[in-house]
Amino acid sequence: MNKKSDILERLYSTIESRKGDNPEASYTAKLLTQGMPEIARKVGEEAIETITAALTEEKIRIVEESADLLYHLLVLWAQKGITPEEVWSELISREGIPGNEGKASRTTN
């Protein structure tokens, strides 16, 4: 049985399965073939739309834009070979660490 909390893993699996699909038939396949510059642009666009909704819109618009942002972030992860489990592990490793302390201890590029 699918749990709501598993949706990001299921969506990620769907995105992975679209690799190599016909870009004319699949928006995800199209994004993946356009490459990282377009994927990153879409993540930025959706982030801005989420922020704008948070400042000016009703709750439903924030929910919708957040869903778009998460989808595009998962496409970015898939393109870069990052799995949700890697991100969840990173979040778990930060659990209970105060924000400033945790940020200072992370490596920077």
Contacts in CASP RR format, 6 or more apart in sequence:
PFRMAT RR
TARGET T0000
AUTHOR 0000-0000-0000
METHOD contacts of the structure
MODEL  1
MNKKSDILERLYSTIESRKGDNPEASYTAKLLTQGMPEIARKVGEEAIET
ITAALTEEKIRIVEESADLLYHLLVLWAQKGITPEEVWSELISREGIPGN
EGKASRTTN
2 10 0 8 1.000
8 70 0 8 1.000
8 74 0 8 1.000
8 84 0 8 1.000
9 84 0 8 1.000
11 70 0 8 1.000
11 71 0 8 1.000
11 74 0 8 1.000
12 74 0 8 1.000
12 77 0 8 1.000
12 78 0 8 1.000
12 83 0 8 1.000
12 84 0 8 1.000
14 28 0 8 1.000
15 28 0 8 1.000
15 32 0 8 1.000
15 74 0 8 1.000
15 75 0 8 1.000
15 78 0 8 1.000
16 78 0 8 1.000
18 26 0 8 1.000
18 28 0 8 1.000
18 29 0 8 1.000
18 32 0 8 1.000
19 29 0 8 1.000
19 32 0 8 1.000
19 78 0 8 1.000
20 29 0 8 1.000
20 32 0 8 1.000
20 33 0 8 1.000
21 28 0 8 1.000
21 29 0 8 1.000
22 29 0 8 1.000
23 29 0 8 1.000
23 30 0 8 1.000
23 32 0 8 1.000
23 33 0 8 1.000
24 30 0 8 1.000
28 75 0 8 1.000
31 38 0 8 1.000
31 39 0 8 1.000
31 42 0 8 1.000
31 72 0 8 1.000
31 75 0 8 1.000
32 39 0 8 1.000
32 75 0 8 1.000
32 78 0 8 1.000
32 79 0 8 1.000
35 79 0 8 1.000
36 76 0 8 1.000
36 79 0 8 1.000
36 80 0 8 1.000
39 72 0 8 1.000
39 75 0 8 1.000
39 76 0 8 1.000
39 79 0 8 1.000
40 76 0 8 1.000
42 72 0 8 1.000
42 75 0 8 1.000
43 69 0 8 1.000
43 72 0 8 1.000
43 73 0 8 1.000
43 76 0 8 1.000
44 72 0 8 1.000
46 65 0 8 1.000
46 68 0 8 1.000
46 69 0 8 1.000
46 71 0 8 1.000
46 72 0 8 1.000
47 69 0 8 1.000
49 65 0 8 1.000
49 68 0 8 1.000
49 69 0 8 1.000
50 62 0 8 1.000
50 65 0 8 1.000
50 66 0 8 1.000
50 68 0 8 1.000
50 69 0 8 1.000
52 65 0 8 1.000
53 61 0 8 1.000
53 62 0 8 1.000
53 64 0 8 1.000
53 65 0 8 1.000
54 62 0 8 1.000
74 84 0 8 1.000
76 82 0 8 1.000
77 83 0 8 1.000
77 84 0 8 1.000
77 87 0 8 1.000
94 102 0 8 1.000
97 105 0 8 1.000
END
